[in-house]
């Protein structure tokens, strides 16, 4: 047992050795994945209303929903980044020597190993990130089971990306964010179905009769995209779609 503990402590104090990666490839993949992620969220959201959103899809919508959902992430990240200041005293003490001579001698040359941050410091940063993710899940009222599953996937993706193989970790992370988008879309849609938000919306062509008024008893806003208002009339069991650019209106029956 003592030997295992000693080996574990040595592993924590050992310098972190990142796996090889092609950053440009990952950036190119993200450029393709992020818009698809935004579209996936909107598609899942509209499934709760049985609306074929592809009929009204515009590329800007996928980017807008990403921006909207990114703001809470940035806010939580800024708050929790203060925890990193607790690690500053140790980080300052880390010596950034380019190389350190190793005891292994091969002929007349010595093996060289680059020093870096110890593994336990990397684990501390991951733990802080997982704490932020937990706060975000709690803020959006994820169930306890969902929180455990998402945190487990996040920890697994971090471990695989940092210590095993970055491509595998990246793949698990992509699966995680799509699972998160699906869950968030359903939570947001159910919240909207329960609260039935209303506000005053007037289009020029419908100035005499606003398409929605604050406190409306039967109509409420489903969603506003870059070019459309989606409004449901529960009394008529009909969804109205108003185009902002053309000011045309279409409608269809719903449950």
HELIX and SHEET records of a PDB file:
HELIX    1   1 UNK A    2  UNK A   13  1                                  12    
HELIX    2   2 UNK A   23  UNK A   47  1                                  25    
HELIX    3   3 UNK A   53  UNK A   56  5                                   4    
HELIX    4   4 UNK A   59  UNK A   80  1                                  22    
HELIX    5   5 UNK A   81  UNK A   87  5                                   7    
HELIX    6   6 UNK A   88  UNK A   93  1                                   6    
HELIX    7   7 UNK A  119  UNK A  139  1                                  21    
HELIX    8   8 UNK A  144  UNK A  159  1                                  16    
HELIX    9   9 UNK A  160  UNK A  164  3                                   5    
HELIX   10  10 UNK A  166  UNK A  195  1                                  30    
HELIX   11  11 UNK A  204  UNK A  206  5                                   3    
SHEET    1   A 2 UNK A 100  UNK A 106  0                                        
SHEET    2   A 2 UNK A 109  UNK A 113 -1                                        
SHEET    1   B 4 UNK A 219  UNK A 224  0                                        
SHEET    2   B 4 UNK A 228  UNK A 233 -1                                        
SHEET    3   B 4 UNK A 238  UNK A 243 -1                                        
SHEET    4   B 4 UNK A 249  UNK A 253 -1                                        
END                                                                             
